[in-house]
């Protein structure tokens, strides 16, 4: 009751001295007071790292210098002798009666193939004459470019032959009667390319069965193990005489052999097979 309030009997009531009620305690937990922020001076960086790096570099350089110094003061190590103390072969040659006889030239392929390659061409068959119209041969030799000229992709074949290590090409050309012609080429590859001649021959045989060429698988050439000979289908073009062709492809060692016969009359299997077998025996 306020001081000016009056009681019902008109007496003035003194002010209440009752203490005020304390405020209700909060049921929510109070967060702890955060500590006052302390200003921290940032630590300078880079100096310690620089000192460590400099010490490491100095240690490496010093260690290398010391190592070279120690090595320079050591006496040089003796190298092993280049010559052997004992020979791996007899000191004396075998007696003449016990030494093996050298291979005859007919059995030594290296003697045969390292000589004049033209001498490995078969002799001109009876009834045939040299074909003077063959412009790709010069004194029995043919250039790699002229050999590649006989293929549709002349540039690609020339590049292939060069990459395969072709060494030289020998050839012969003959004619018989009015229209029959035959050519023989021996393509030899350099040493170190043992499979080049075989790969070349296999590449030629791989497309012969297509209709654009012989159109058949051909027949195996006896005694070769890989060679084959083919008869082409006759080519009848209006306005021209019929064209017949036969071909043989075989390799032996580092030499690839190719034989072709052309005529306006049919060519028998015996014609091409006989030439191929004779040439294979010669090589």
Order of alpha helices (4+ residues) and beta strands (2+ residues): alpha-alpha-beta-alpha-alpha-beta-beta-alpha-beta-beta-beta-beta-alpha
